[in-house]
Every structure is written in structure tokens, then in C-alpha cells.
Amino acid sequence: MATQPHEVVTKSIPLTDRVQRGCEDIEAIRFSKQPLWRKHLTVLSDETVSLPLVKRKALAIDKQLSEMPAKIKDYELIVGHLFQCSLGTGVPFPAYATSEELLASEERFAFPGAIFGHHCPSYGRFLKHGIGGLRRMAEEKLAEVRQKGEDTDTASWYESVIMSLDALGRFMLRYHDLARELAENGAGPGRKEELLTVAEISKHLSEEPPRTFREAIQAFWFAHAAFQATNNLLSLGRMDQYFWPFLEKDLENGTTTIAQAQELIDLLWLKFNERLQSFELAKNHSYYVPDPDVIAKMSPDELSRLGFASNPWAGYAGHKGQFLGGKTTYELLQAEGELYNEWLHTTTVGGQTPDGKDATNPVTYLCLNAALRLG
């Protein structure tokens, strides 16, 4: 029988050794300046410049996921490294728009680096169908559009969806390869088995939907990390709702316990913090929320590399006009450097189902426990 919610919240589950090691690691990197990755990435060339803008963006997504650093720490079961300072302070997204396109977007007070943040991907749908299922849907839609032979923009969009899904699959396979490499090169017996399991899960998820609670968390994190690393800064949605069916099945099958599930959620919470840097360490190479005085001194070339043609304020509308508790966004970030890390790592738990019933389930409490236990 599945564990009831009240059994989770009243259960005293100590932090495991691997979670404690993860907490120590996060605390260490917070005040230790982390190296940047690379600068001035681009997919623009004589061959690509004639492609539709949306397909060039798909190429940029592929480039970022193919070349960004891959790392597996010795305590991790959930993998997919979100490179240091990726939000606002790391490597900008590869350039894919021409200067003419930047100028044209500026006329509309926009720029190609703008994002559709503050929205939640349909992670439940992703976990149900997996990369392969979503790819087949896109291929079917693309075939319909091509059969009509009239809407080339829509066809390009579906082609870009397929390219991006393929890039995500290859990103997962990088962790299959890395986990196997680490397993065969000096890992102790216990850790070797863990790494081989990581490799098997990563390979499975590169095509198929998750089968277990652990695989659901891993699939979600691969997708979320890929979004965050490719200038798609999206929130998490209702995490307890899309994870619960997987945990419920595992509990009924007896293939996992609540304590094991809590460890996995704890490890996921640590992943949300692995890019954490104090404001003092991050501010000198800020990308999204730079000091306005710094912007004013930038050359046209520097502005262009940030994604602006000439007028930075087109992209920073409201930057100094948004007041939070009497402080500007910049001042609040300066005082609370952790906000660099917290942006759009936000979830909603509990609440109601669409038909008005109590939506609380054991994963709700696992998430609350992680937030309380890990601080």
C-alpha cells in the first residue's frame, strides 16, 4: 500500500552521507570563485546565415549542450552539471542573430536574447512521452505542414523542435559516456555500480520516457538544466504532481522506500544550488543584471556581444524602475546575492487538483522536507 502523506511528514529521516557531502560541496563553491567557461560563442557563418532565425537558434542550443562542461561529482546520483554562474554571470548563449536582425528587434523594444521566462514547461507531458515520443509528435506535425506545402515558417519551427530534441538526447548521452568512463577508471566497487546505473539511465532517457521515480527526477533535471543553459529560464511547475505517479508506482511495487525517495529529492535540491556564487564573486561578469554604470561605459562591440545592437535600455526596460521593498532589482541582488541562484528555480506544491480535490501527496512533503532540512 502506498504511504500516506501524514506518514511522510512525521517520519524522521536523517540526511544521508552523500547528501551531507553535497551540502559541504555547495557551501564550498559559494565563496570560492569559479572559472568561467568560454566567451563569444556563435553559430553564425557563411553557411548558416541564410537559414531561418529559428533554425539558427536550434543550432545554438545544440552547440551549447554539446560543448558546455560535463561533470559528475562523487556523491551524485542525479547528474547533469549546470555550469557555474550560468544565470546572468557565465557564458552568454551562442550568437545566432545577425546585426540587421538585432537592429530590427530593437525597433520593437526586444532582442533575440529575450526569453519566455516565468512560464512552466509541461514536464508532466515530457515525463509521459519522453524525447522519442515528443520527437514523433513533431515529425507528424511537420509531415502535415509539408503536405499542405504553404506554411514554411511553421515547417521551420517544427524542424527546429526536432533539432532541439536531438540536441537534448545527445546531452544525455554525454552523461552516459562520462559515467561509464568514470566507472572504468578508478571508481570503487560500490561507486562503480552507481555510475553504471547512471550511464544506463542516461542512455534510456535519451530516447524513452522514465520508468521509475529516480528516472523521472533525472529526466526532469536533464531537461531543466538544458533549458537553464540555453537561455530558456523557466520555472519548475507543480513538481509534486508530475513526480507522484512514479513514486506511487515504486512504493506499490516495493522497489523504493520513502527514505530512498527523500534522498533523491534532497540530491535534486542540491542540484538547484550548484551554480551558487556570492554576489561579490559574480558581479564583475554579470550578464542579465549588470550595474547600470557599467552598461553606460560599454562599447558598441561589447553591447553587441551581450545581444544589443546599440541601445541597451531596450532590453533592460524596467531595470531601474522595478522596486522591491523600496530597492531596485540591482540593489536587492547586491544585498542578497543568492537571488542570482534562486531565479526561476521555483516550484508550487500542494494546492488542489483540477476538480477541486486536495492535491497534497507524499512528494509534497518530501519537497518541503528538503527545503527545511537543507536550508
C-alpha positions, 0 to 999 in steps of 0.5 A, spaced: 500 500 500 502 506 498 504 511 504 500 516 506 502 523 506 501 524 514 506 518 514 511 522 510 511 528 514 512 525 521 517 520 519 524 522 521 529 521 516 536 523 517 540 526 511 544 521 508 552 521 507 552 523 500 547 528 501 551 531 507 557 531 502 553 535 497 551 540 502 559 541 504 560 541 496 555 547 495 557 551 501 564 550 498 563 553 491 559 559 494 565 563 496 570 560 492 570 563 485 569 559 479 572 559 472 568 561 467 567 557 461 568 560 454 566 567 451 563 569 444 560 563 442 556 563 435 553 559 430 553 564 425 557 563 418 557 563 411 553 557 411 548 558 416 546 565 415 541 564 410 537 559 414 531 561 418 532 565 425 529 559 428 533 554 425 539 558 427 537 558 434 536 550 434 543 550 432 545 554 438 542 550 443 545 544 440 552 547 440 551 549 447 549 542 450 554 539 446 560 543 448 558 546 455 562 542 461 560 535 463 561 533 470 559 528 475 561 529 482 562 523 487 556 523 491 551 524 485 546 520 483 542 525 479 547 528 474 547 533 469 552 539 471 549 546 470 555 550 469 557 555 474 554 562 474 550 560 468 544 565 470 546 572 468 554 571 470 557 565 465 557 564 458 552 568 454 548 563 449 551 562 442 550 568 437 545 566 432 542 573 430 545 577 425 546 585 426 540 587 421 536 582 425 538 585 432 537 592 429 530 590 427 528 587 434 530 593 437 525 597 433 520 593 437 523 594 444 526 586 444 532 582 442 533 575 440 536 574 447 529 575 450 526 569 453 519 566 455 521 566 462 516 565 468 512 560 464 512 552 466 514 547 461 509 541 461 514 536 464 508 532 466 507 531 458 515 530 457 515 525 463 509 521 459 512 521 452 519 522 453 524 525 447 522 519 442 515 520 443 515 528 443 520 527 437 514 523 433 509 528 435 513 533 431 515 529 425 507 528 424 506 535 425 511 537 420 509 531 415 502 535 415 505 542 414 509 539 408 503 536 405 499 542 405 506 545 402 504 553 404 506 554 411 514 554 411 515 558 417 511 553 421 515 547 417 521 551 420 519 551 427 517 544 427 524 542 424 527 546 429 523 542 435 526 536 432 533 539 432 532 541 439 530 534 441 536 531 438 540 536 441 537 534 448 538 526 447 545 527 445 546 531 452 544 525 455 548 521 452 554 525 454 552 523 461 552 516 459 559 516 456 562 520 462 559 515 467 561 509 464 568 512 463 568 514 470 566 507 472 572 504 468 577 508 471 578 508 478 571 508 481 570 503 487 566 497 487 560 500 490 561 507 486 562 503 480 555 500 480 552 507 481 555 510 475 553 504 471 546 505 473 547 512 471 550 511 464 544 506 463 539 511 465 542 516 461 542 512 455 534 510 456 532 517 457 535 519 451 530 516 447 524 513 452 520 516 457 522 514 465 520 508 468 521 509 475 521 515 480 529 516 480 528 516 472 523 521 472 527 526 477 533 525 472 529 526 466 526 532 469 533 535 471 536 533 464 531 537 461 531 543 466 538 544 466 538 544 458 533 549 458 537 553 464 543 553 459 540 555 453 537 561 455 530 558 456 529 560 464 523 557 466 520 555 472 519 548 475 511 547 475 507 543 480 513 538 481 509 534 486 504 532 481 508 530 475 513 526 480 507 522 484 505 517 479 512 514 479 513 514 486 506 511 487 508 506 482 515 504 486 512 504 493 506 499 490 511 495 487 516 495 493 522 497 489 523 504 493 522 506 500 520 513 502 527 514 505 530 512 498 525 517 495 527 523 500 534 522 498 533 523 491 529 529 492 534 532 497 540 530 491 535 534 486 535 540 491 542 540 491 542 540 484 538 547 484 544 550 488 550 548 484 551 554 480 551 558 487 556 564 487 556 570 492 554 576 489 561 579 490 564 573 486 559 574 480 558 581 479 564 583 475 561 578 469 554 579 470 550 578 464 542 579 465 543 584 471 549 588 470 550 595 474 547 600 470 554 604 470 557 599 467 552 598 461 553 606 460 561 605 459 560 599 454 562 599 447 558 598 441 562 591 440 561 589 447 553 591 447 553 587 441 556 581 444 551 581 450 545 581 444 544 589 443 545 592 437 546 599 440 541 601 445 541 597 451 535 600 455 531 596 450 532 590 453 533 592 460 526 596 460 524 596 467 531 595 470 531 601 474 524 602 475 522 595 478 522 596 486 522 591 491 521 593 498 523 600 496 530 597 492 531 596 485 532 589 482 540 591 482 540 593 489 536 587 492 541 582 488 547 586 491 544 585 498 542 578 497 546 575 492 543 568 492 537 571 488 542 570 482 541 562 484 534 562 486 531 565 479 526 561 476 528 555 480 521 555 483 516 550 484 508 550 487 506 544 491 500 542 494 494 546 492 488 542 489 487 538 483 483 540 477 476 538 480 477 541 486 480 535 490 486 536 495 492 535 491 497 534 497 501 527 496 507 524 499 512 528 494 509 534 497 512 533 503 518 530 501 519 537 497 518 541 503 522 536 507 528 538 503 527 545 503 527 545 511 532 540 512 537 543 507 536 550 508 
